[in-house]
């Protein structure tokens, strides 16, 4: 099973790659498997270093809020 956290495109590169921000972590990933063009600010899902698809901003933000809640609850349990 694979868990993909929405990532926001923060930089476009001439070589077909983009830099994304995934909950504060930035990394460069490939767009070579994606048929549509990306723009800065788009949200994408990534699998093993490749953008698999572009997703709706509202859905991405909703998912990110849920992930933040999960992280906060896990951290609270660790500190209890």
C-alpha positions in Angstrom: 0.0 0.0 0.0 1.3 3.4 -0.9 0.4 6.7 0.9 0.7 9.8 -1.2 0.6 13.2 0.5 -0.4 16.1 -1.7 2.6 18.2 -2.7 2.7 21.7 -4.1 4.8 22.6 -7.1 7.2 25.4 -6.0 9.7 25.4 -8.9 9.7 24.4 -12.6 12.9 23.0 -14.2 13.8 22.9 -17.9 14.6 19.2 -17.8 11.1 18.0 -17.1 11.4 18.0 -13.3 9.7 20.1 -10.7 10.5 21.0 -7.1 7.6 20.3 -4.7 6.9 21.1 -1.1 5.4 18.2 0.9 4.4 19.5 4.3 7.6 21.6 4.5 10.0 19.2 2.9 11.2 20.2 -0.6 12.5 17.7 -3.2 12.8 17.5 -6.9 10.7 15.0 -8.8 10.1 14.0 -12.4 7.1 14.9 -14.5 8.0 12.6 -17.4 5.0 10.3 -16.7 2.5 13.2 -16.7 0.7 14.3 -19.9 -0.3 17.7 -18.7 1.8 20.8 -18.0 2.2 21.9 -14.4 2.4 25.4 -13.0 3.8 26.8 -9.8 1.1 26.4 -7.1 -0.4 23.2 -8.6 -0.9 20.2 -6.3 0.3 16.8 -7.3 0.6 13.2 -6.0 4.0 11.5 -6.3 5.0 7.9 -6.3 8.7 6.8 -6.2 9.9 10.2 -7.4 7.5 10.6 -10.3 4.4 12.9 -10.5 1.5 10.6 -11.1 -1.3 13.1 -11.4 -2.4 16.6 -10.7 -5.1 17.1 -8.1 -7.7 19.7 -7.3 -6.5 22.4 -4.9 -9.5 22.1 -2.5 -9.0 18.3 -2.2 -5.3 18.7 -1.6 -5.8 21.3 1.1 -8.4 19.1 2.8 -6.1 16.1 2.7 -3.2 18.2 4.1 -5.4 19.3 7.0 -6.2 15.7 7.9 -2.5 14.7 7.7 -1.7 17.6 10.0 -4.3 16.4 12.5 -2.8 12.9 12.4 0.7 14.1 13.0 -0.5 16.3 15.9 -2.3 13.3 17.5 0.7 11.1 17.1 3.1 13.7 18.6 0.7 14.1 21.5 0.7 10.4 22.2 4.5 10.3 22.1 4.8 13.1 24.6 2.1 11.7 27.0 
